[in-house]
Amino acid sequence: MATTNTVTEEPAAQTSPTYILRFPAGETVDPLTLTLPGQPTPKERGQGPFETYPYKHLLPEVIPTAESHQPPLADFEHNDPGHRALKHPNPRAFLSGANSIIHLTPAIGTEVHGVSLAKLNSDERDELALEVARRGMMIFRGQQDFIDAGGEFWKEFGSHFGRLHVHPTGGHPQGLPEIHMIYRDENTVYFDNDHTSTTQWHTDMSFEKQPPGLTVFFLLAYPETGGDTLFSSGVAALKRFSPDFVAYLRTLKQIQLGVDPVALNRAGKRKRYIRRDLVTTVHPLIRKHPVTGEESLFINPECTRSIVGYKKEESDLIMKFLYNHIAAGIDMQARVRWEPATVVCWDNRVCLHSALFDYAGTKARRHGARITPQAERPIPALEGLDLSGP
């Protein structure tokens, strides 16, 4: 018998999950695929009635096991390609052949038609890095050649911008651990259990010692309506504050802890293994971009646990204010509506984003790939700020 859409909430065993799965009372969830009993796994969804799905080979079927544990990520020296673009006669030359360039808002977001990311040479990729840093987020339409180029090309392209990150808990296609895949359908769509909205602002993998910089994302399948992605500028967010308050924020450090919400072991009823131990880091609350020199609010509701040296109530008061500032600041946000062959690039250092799960309860599939090059350790805006620990 098919599982119905009637759902009940399971009480959370942890106090901090952001997104959890809801499922019919009495059911359990497969610990590796997060699939309801009796429903096809992601791999099986590429078979039978799904056999015509052209991207079934990119389903996230490789999940960490107890035997696949890896050592911590080693530090590395990051050389941002945007630095090279600053020396070019025209740092925006890669856009010279564009049919249209539309700035979505003054603060963040540019939509480009007529430029093939797949055909960019090394200098043009440098220019892309610089322009994305300046605009925060860029949408490139008509990128089917990029999407069709496949995993090895995606890895080569991403490696131009930094060391490719391997997600500590997420699934990936066979042979492509550096490509982080997301997959949601009627059986695996996330519901926000603790809030009245499914919006969840965050920056990807910000708990790492060297979080991602330029990030590339595209959807292989998406709902007919809904499933958009929102972006917010951390640079614009900071500029809204008074100078004295900004000077105060520059003195603050935050503790970030790597927690994948769907990896939480909820009273032993659901568990996913991890590829490597999730780390705890100390980052500045305001970071400086290494190329543009702009300062950005650098916070993450999913991972920021507290402000160093502050009591819980003090820390919560400040962080709640900052989170609400991001959520309410529609004048510093841009929205991506997904269309065929769209690739979005953003600078993870200077903006936050949120996927929308407004299509939950439908039969829609949302399947995407993220290329996630790591960048430098966050540079504090306040010179001499000690980030060695609490």
MARTOR-640922 format. One record per residue (C-alpha): residue in one letter; chain; y, z, x. Coordinates in nm, 4 decimals. Each point is the difference from the previous one (the first is absolute). Example, Ala and Ser with C-alpha at 12.3 -4.5 7.8 and 13.67 -1.06 7.14 Angstrom:
2
   aa   ch          Y          Z          X
    a    A    -0.4500     0.7800     1.2300
    s    A     0.3440    -0.0660     0.1370
//
This chain:
390
   aa   ch          Y          Z          X
    m    A     0.0000     0.0000     0.0000
    a    A     0.3415    -0.0884     0.1366
    t    A     0.2293     0.2839     0.0902
    t    A     0.2825     0.0374    -0.2511
    n    A     0.3664     0.0241     0.0836
    t    A     0.0259     0.3512    -0.1414
    v    A     0.0922     0.2261     0.2866
    t    A     0.0277     0.3690     0.0692
    e    A     0.1460     0.1692     0.2995
    e    A    -0.2071     0.1957     0.2463
    p    A     0.1867     0.3098     0.1254
    a    A     0.1092    -0.0511     0.3583
    a    A    -0.1622     0.2241     0.2564
    q    A     0.2947    -0.0531     0.2333
    t    A     0.3652     0.0668    -0.0725
    s    A     0.1366    -0.3109     0.1679
    p    A    -0.1809    -0.3163    -0.1165
    t    A     0.2390    -0.2803    -0.0792
    y    A    -0.2306    -0.2432    -0.1739
    i    A    -0.3441     0.0842    -0.1311
    l    A    -0.2491    -0.1844    -0.2149
    r    A    -0.0521     0.0816    -0.3629
    f    A    -0.3336    -0.0757    -0.1548
    p    A    -0.1995     0.0771    -0.3136
    a    A    -0.1131     0.3586    -0.0408
    g    A    -0.3288     0.0756     0.1685
    e    A     0.0110    -0.3007     0.2300
    t    A     0.0118     0.0144     0.3763
    v    A     0.1426    -0.2478     0.2442
    d    A    -0.1900    -0.1844     0.2705
    p    A     0.1240     0.1703     0.3218
    l    A     0.0330    -0.3220     0.1950
    t    A     0.1192    -0.2595    -0.2469
    l    A     0.1899     0.2225    -0.2457
    t    A    -0.1736    -0.1930    -0.2764
    l    A    -0.1175     0.1388    -0.3311
    p    A    -0.3782     0.0266    -0.0496
    g    A    -0.1441    -0.3127    -0.1550
    q    A     0.2935    -0.2098     0.1122
    p    A    -0.0234    -0.2595     0.2803
    t    A     0.1043     0.0969     0.3501
    p    A     0.2753    -0.2028     0.1713
    k    A    -0.2679    -0.2011     0.1800
    e    A    -0.1875    -0.0665    -0.3230
    r    A     0.3232    -0.1088    -0.1654
    g    A    -0.0162    -0.3053     0.2219
    q    A    -0.3298    -0.0978    -0.1599
    g    A    -0.1205    -0.0998    -0.3438
    p    A     0.3013    -0.0517    -0.2263
    f    A     0.2253     0.0476     0.3047
    e    A    -0.1746    -0.2561     0.2169
    t    A     0.2879    -0.2457    -0.0373
    y    A     0.2533     0.2518     0.1295
    p    A     0.1297    -0.1743     0.3159
    y    A     0.0720     0.3219     0.1898
    k    A    -0.3254     0.1872    -0.0544
    h    A    -0.0560    -0.0072     0.3791
    l    A     0.3144     0.2126     0.0365
    l    A    -0.1101     0.2859    -0.2221
    p    A     0.0267     0.3406     0.1730
    e    A    -0.3731     0.0552     0.0275
    v    A    -0.0102     0.1691     0.3433
    i    A     0.0668     0.3697    -0.0605
    p    A    -0.0079     0.2757     0.2682
    t    A    -0.3226     0.1933     0.0339
    a    A    -0.0930     0.3151     0.1869
    e    A    -0.1322    -0.2203     0.2804
    s    A     0.3175    -0.2068     0.0406
    h    A     0.2286     0.2754     0.1263
    q    A     0.2468    -0.1178     0.2644
    p    A     0.2183     0.1803     0.2579
    p    A     0.3694     0.0655    -0.0692
    l    A     0.2470    -0.2817     0.0512
    a    A     0.1322    -0.0117     0.3548
    d    A     0.3718    -0.0174     0.0734
    f    A     0.1303    -0.3413     0.1019
    e    A     0.3293    -0.1522     0.1105
    h    A     0.1572    -0.2053    -0.2758
    n    A     0.2353    -0.2857     0.0869
    d    A     0.1742    -0.1040    -0.3178
    p    A     0.0281    -0.3808    -0.0247
    g    A     0.3356     0.0393    -0.1725
    h    A     0.1510     0.0871     0.3372
    r    A    -0.0798    -0.3493     0.1237
    a    A     0.1560    -0.1586    -0.3077
    l    A     0.3323     0.1691     0.0775
    k    A     0.0217    -0.2216     0.3077
    h    A    -0.0596    -0.3242    -0.1893
    p    A     0.2987    -0.2340    -0.0511
    n    A    -0.0670     0.0207    -0.3742
    p    A    -0.2132     0.3020    -0.0969
    r    A    -0.0398    -0.1473    -0.3508
    a    A    -0.1142    -0.3438     0.1139
    f    A    -0.3406     0.0404    -0.1667
    l    A     0.1786    -0.0237    -0.3360
    s    A     0.1764    -0.3269     0.0821
    g    A    -0.2463    -0.2094    -0.2023
    a    A     0.0015     0.2218    -0.3084
    n    A     0.0555    -0.1584    -0.3406
    s    A     0.1594     0.3183    -0.1287
    i    A     0.0842     0.3491     0.1277
    i    A     0.0824     0.2528    -0.2696
    h    A     0.1066     0.3574     0.0757
    l    A    -0.1470     0.2077    -0.2816
    t    A     0.2445     0.2868     0.0492
    p    A     0.2693     0.0818     0.2559
    a    A    -0.2103     0.2861     0.1391
    i    A    -0.3533    -0.1403     0.0185
    g    A    -0.2112    -0.3045    -0.0691
    t    A     0.0265    -0.3726     0.0686
    e    A    -0.2054    -0.2730    -0.1681
    v    A    -0.0706    -0.3161     0.2013
    h    A    -0.1330    -0.3382    -0.1122
    g    A    -0.0978    -0.2826     0.2326
    v    A    -0.0962     0.1878     0.3175
    s    A    -0.3677     0.0071     0.1029
    l    A    -0.0937     0.3273     0.1674
    a    A    -0.3218    -0.1604     0.1236
    k    A     0.1978    -0.2543     0.2040
    l    A     0.2386     0.2403     0.1736
    n    A    -0.0121    -0.0165     0.3792
    s    A     0.0395     0.3038     0.2251
    d    A     0.3814    -0.0075     0.0056
    e    A     0.0152    -0.0443    -0.3765
    r    A    -0.2315     0.2964    -0.0513
    d    A     0.2399     0.2060     0.2130
    e    A     0.2825    -0.1116    -0.2267
    l    A    -0.2052     0.0941    -0.3049
    a    A    -0.0402     0.3526     0.1364
    l    A     0.3745     0.0355     0.0502
    e    A     0.0948    -0.1390    -0.3409
    v    A    -0.2540     0.2217    -0.1790
    a    A     0.1406     0.3020     0.1879
    r    A     0.3490    -0.0906    -0.1176
    r    A    -0.0923    -0.0742    -0.3616
    g    A    -0.2771     0.2605    -0.0367
    m    A    -0.2210    -0.2305    -0.2052
    m    A    -0.0398    -0.3772    -0.0330
    i    A    -0.1967    -0.2063    -0.2536
    f    A    -0.1414    -0.3351     0.1102
    r    A    -0.1148    -0.2310    -0.2777
    g    A    -0.2331    -0.2981     0.0347
    q    A    -0.2172     0.1493     0.2759
    q    A    -0.3410    -0.1355    -0.0986
    d    A    -0.0542    -0.1333     0.3527
    f    A     0.0480     0.3515     0.1353
    i    A    -0.2422     0.1498    -0.2521
    d    A    -0.2590    -0.2741     0.0517
    a    A     0.0165     0.0387     0.3796
    g    A    -0.2316     0.3019    -0.0257
    g    A    -0.0727     0.3228     0.1773
    e    A     0.0019    -0.1049     0.3638
    f    A     0.3379    -0.1664    -0.0427
    w    A     0.1365     0.3035    -0.1860
    k    A    -0.1060     0.2187     0.2921
    e    A     0.1600    -0.2333     0.2546
    f    A     0.3197    -0.0167    -0.2046
    g    A     0.0215     0.3772    -0.0467
    s    A    -0.0735     0.0730     0.3656
    h    A     0.3275    -0.1692     0.0929
    f    A     0.1836     0.2972    -0.1526
    g    A    -0.2078     0.2888     0.1355
    r    A    -0.3448     0.1489     0.0335
    l    A    -0.1933    -0.0533    -0.3217
    h    A    -0.0774     0.3163    -0.1916
    v    A    -0.3443     0.0698    -0.1444
    h    A     0.0171     0.2058    -0.3172
    p    A    -0.1718     0.3396     0.0418
    t    A    -0.1709    -0.0020    -0.3403
    g    A     0.0488    -0.3329    -0.1753
    g    A    -0.2459    -0.2829    -0.0439
    h    A     0.0222    -0.3337     0.1747
    p    A    -0.1829    -0.3350    -0.0073
    q    A    -0.2936    -0.0603     0.2309
    g    A     0.1240    -0.0512     0.3565
    l    A     0.3673     0.0687    -0.0785
    p    A     0.0679     0.3725     0.0481
    e    A     0.3642    -0.0749     0.0884
    i    A     0.0677    -0.1487    -0.3445
    h    A     0.0514     0.2705    -0.2600
    m    A    -0.1089    -0.1144    -0.3444
    i    A     0.0980     0.1454    -0.3343
    y    A    -0.2084    -0.0720    -0.3062
    r    A     0.0564     0.1203    -0.3554
    d    A    -0.1533    -0.1151    -0.3243
    e    A    -0.0776     0.1525    -0.3385
    n    A    -0.2499     0.2387     0.1590
    t    A     0.1990     0.1103     0.3029
    v    A     0.3661     0.0044    -0.1046
    y    A     0.1724     0.3201     0.1019
    f    A     0.1753     0.2223    -0.2468
    d    A     0.2575     0.2572     0.1020
    n    A    -0.1344     0.3293    -0.1258
    d    A     0.2888     0.2316     0.0754
    h    A     0.3118    -0.1966    -0.0937
    t    A     0.1455    -0.1924    -0.2894
    s    A     0.0374    -0.3169     0.2087
    t    A    -0.2370    -0.1934     0.2233
    t    A     0.2803    -0.0697     0.2489
    q    A    -0.0752     0.1572     0.3388
    w    A     0.2488    -0.0655     0.2783
    h    A    -0.1483     0.0104     0.3485
    t    A    -0.0100    -0.1575     0.3435
    d    A    -0.3351    -0.1245     0.1274
    m    A    -0.1874     0.2130     0.2510
    s    A     0.3160     0.1935     0.0923
    f    A    -0.2079     0.2967     0.1180
    e    A    -0.1237    -0.1946     0.3017
    k    A     0.1698     0.0811     0.3312
    q    A     0.1079    -0.3645     0.0082
    p    A     0.0393    -0.1140    -0.3618
    p    A     0.0122    -0.3681    -0.0969
    g    A     0.3076    -0.2177     0.0482
    l    A     0.0108    -0.3540    -0.1403
    t    A    -0.2648    -0.0179    -0.2713
    v    A    -0.1422    -0.3050    -0.1790
    f    A    -0.1544     0.0108    -0.3468
    f    A    -0.1207    -0.2569    -0.2511
    l    A    -0.2002     0.0006    -0.3199
    l    A    -0.3031    -0.2213    -0.0508
    a    A    -0.0201     0.0941    -0.3676
    y    A     0.2457     0.1839    -0.2207
    p    A     0.0599     0.0805    -0.3680
    e    A     0.1677    -0.2561    -0.2231
    t    A     0.2646     0.2624    -0.0611
    g    A     0.0567     0.3270     0.1818
    g    A    -0.1178     0.1057     0.3433
    d    A     0.3376    -0.0633     0.1630
    t    A     0.1062     0.1736     0.3226
    l    A     0.3247     0.1948     0.0395
    f    A     0.1858     0.0481     0.3281
    s    A     0.2774     0.2432     0.0876
    s    A     0.2257    -0.0040     0.3045
    g    A    -0.0081     0.3175     0.2102
    v    A     0.3101    -0.1297     0.1770
    a    A     0.1986    -0.0339    -0.3224
    a    A    -0.1333     0.3345    -0.1216
    l    A     0.1424     0.1735     0.3044
    k    A     0.3375    -0.1731    -0.0329
    r    A     0.0467     0.1529    -0.3469
    f    A     0.0284     0.3487     0.1498
    s    A     0.3130     0.1678     0.1333
    p    A     0.0396    -0.0041     0.3819
    d    A    -0.0480     0.3749     0.0353
    f    A    -0.3241    -0.0094    -0.1991
    v    A    -0.1308    -0.2883     0.2114
    a    A     0.0846     0.1972     0.3145
    y    A    -0.2014     0.2915    -0.1392
    l    A    -0.2994    -0.2196    -0.0893
    r    A    -0.0039    -0.1335     0.3559
    t    A    -0.0957     0.3479     0.1207
    l    A    -0.3090     0.0253    -0.2221
    k    A    -0.3617    -0.0698     0.0895
    q    A    -0.2869    -0.0486    -0.2430
    i    A    -0.3714     0.0653     0.0181
    q    A    -0.2055    -0.2928    -0.1259
    l    A    -0.3701     0.0238    -0.0731
    g    A    -0.2281    -0.2977    -0.0495
    v    A    -0.1529     0.0286    -0.3467
    d    A    -0.1471    -0.2948    -0.1831
    p    A     0.0130     0.1168    -0.3638
    v    A    -0.3234    -0.1754    -0.0984
    a    A    -0.1767     0.1565     0.2997
    l    A     0.0449     0.3535    -0.1247
    n    A    -0.3228     0.1911    -0.0533
    r    A     0.0558     0.1345    -0.3468
    a    A    -0.2239     0.3071    -0.0261
    g    A    -0.2756    -0.1977     0.1709
    k    A    -0.0221    -0.2484    -0.2863
    r    A     0.1492    -0.2907     0.1879
    k    A     0.0250    -0.0633     0.3720
    r    A     0.0793    -0.2912     0.2249
    y    A    -0.0551     0.0064     0.3707
    i    A     0.2733    -0.0812     0.2469
    r    A    -0.0055    -0.2205     0.3079
    r    A     0.1922     0.2500     0.2100
    d    A     0.1522     0.3416    -0.0485
    l    A     0.3257    -0.0068    -0.1916
    v    A     0.2804     0.1333     0.2165
    t    A     0.2951     0.2305    -0.0507
    t    A     0.3258    -0.1116     0.1588
    v    A     0.3582     0.1131     0.0345
    h    A     0.2546    -0.2722    -0.0800
    p    A     0.3788     0.0038    -0.0344
    l    A     0.1348    -0.0051    -0.3541
    i    A     0.2398    -0.2729     0.1103
    r    A    -0.1163    -0.2681     0.2418
    k    A     0.1874    -0.2701     0.1873
    h    A    -0.1198    -0.3586     0.0016
    p    A    -0.0651    -0.1081     0.3603
    v    A     0.1516    -0.3478    -0.0476
    t    A     0.2758     0.0247    -0.2602
    g    A     0.1016     0.3547     0.0903
    e    A     0.0284     0.0828    -0.3709
    e    A    -0.0928     0.3456    -0.1180
    s    A    -0.2416     0.0387    -0.2885
    l    A    -0.1283     0.2797    -0.2155
    f    A    -0.3659     0.0278     0.1002
    i    A    -0.1962     0.1970    -0.2584
    n    A    -0.3317    -0.0395    -0.1770
    p    A    -0.0913     0.1970    -0.3153
    e    A    -0.3667    -0.0729     0.0697
    c    A    -0.0049     0.1464     0.3503
    t    A     0.3054     0.2181     0.0662
    r    A    -0.1168     0.3587    -0.0292
    s    A     0.3041     0.2021     0.1026
    i    A     0.3158     0.0212     0.2075
    v    A    -0.0675     0.1662     0.3325
    g    A     0.1257     0.3578     0.0140
    y    A     0.0773     0.0288    -0.3703
    k    A    -0.1726     0.2145    -0.2592
    k    A    -0.1828    -0.1830    -0.2751
    e    A     0.2638     0.0470    -0.2682
    e    A     0.2754    -0.1093     0.2398
    s    A    -0.1937    -0.3050     0.1114
    d    A    -0.1002    -0.0960    -0.3536
    l    A     0.3605     0.0224    -0.1173
    i    A     0.1246    -0.2457     0.2606
    m    A    -0.2919    -0.2408    -0.0260
    k    A     0.0125    -0.0088    -0.3797
    f    A     0.3671    -0.0931     0.0205
    l    A    -0.0749    -0.2809     0.2478
    y    A    -0.2944    -0.1325    -0.2019
    n    A     0.2076    -0.0018    -0.3192
    h    A     0.2759    -0.1800     0.1884
    i    A    -0.2436    -0.2799     0.0882
    a    A    -0.1438    -0.0219    -0.3513
    a    A     0.3382    -0.0008    -0.1764
    g    A     0.1746    -0.2391     0.2389
    i    A    -0.0538    -0.3275    -0.1838
    d    A     0.3068    -0.1337     0.1839
    m    A    -0.2012     0.0063     0.3234
    q    A    -0.3237    -0.1448    -0.1354
    a    A    -0.1529    -0.3467    -0.0376
    r    A    -0.2996    -0.1104    -0.2048
    v    A    -0.2641    -0.2557     0.0904
    r    A    -0.1562    -0.1902    -0.2854
    w    A    -0.3164    -0.1578     0.1284
    e    A    -0.0482    -0.3738    -0.0298
    p    A    -0.2639    -0.2330     0.1479
    a    A     0.0071    -0.0322     0.3792
    t    A     0.2530     0.2788     0.0579
    v    A     0.0137     0.1945     0.3257
    v    A     0.2237     0.3042     0.0378
    c    A     0.1144     0.1365     0.3360
    w    A     0.1726     0.3353     0.0336
    d    A     0.1029     0.2384     0.2754
    n    A    -0.1948     0.3157    -0.0694
    r    A     0.2400     0.1992     0.2167
    v    A     0.3044    -0.0485    -0.2222
    c    A    -0.1253    -0.0250    -0.3579
    l    A    -0.2367     0.1549    -0.2508
    h    A    -0.2045    -0.1802    -0.2617
    s    A    -0.2102     0.0605    -0.3075
    a    A    -0.2588    -0.2132    -0.1728
    l    A     0.0104     0.0166    -0.3781
    f    A    -0.3174     0.0786    -0.1928
    d    A     0.1523    -0.0976    -0.3329
    y    A    -0.2952    -0.2331    -0.0613
    a    A    -0.2463     0.2898    -0.0195
    g    A    -0.2279    -0.0314    -0.3009
    t    A    -0.0093    -0.3792     0.0188
    k    A    -0.2725    -0.2197     0.1456
    a    A     0.2342    -0.1287     0.2706
    r    A    -0.1101    -0.0243     0.3620
    r    A     0.2477     0.0828     0.2795
    h    A    -0.1361    -0.0942     0.3412
    g    A     0.2141    -0.0099     0.3119
    a    A     0.0033     0.0096     0.3787
    r    A     0.2270     0.1932     0.2345
    i    A     0.0580    -0.0788     0.3669
    t    A     0.1306     0.3184     0.1594
    p    A     0.1287    -0.0132     0.3599
    q    A     0.0949     0.3371     0.1449
    a    A     0.3382     0.0536     0.1636
    e    A     0.1663     0.2662     0.2144
    r    A    -0.0057     0.3741    -0.0557
    p    A     0.2960     0.0727    -0.2324
    i    A     0.3237     0.0283     0.1973
    p    A     0.2079     0.2975    -0.1205
    a    A     0.3594    -0.0737    -0.0926
    l    A     0.1021     0.3231     0.1732
    e    A    -0.0429    -0.0422     0.3737
    g    A    -0.2124     0.2724     0.1544
    l    A    -0.1755     0.1047    -0.3233
    d    A    -0.3281     0.1588     0.1107
    l    A    -0.2960    -0.1548    -0.1826
    s    A    -0.2716     0.1791     0.1926
    g    A    -0.0950     0.2251    -0.2893
    p    A     0.1107     0.2662    -0.2468
//
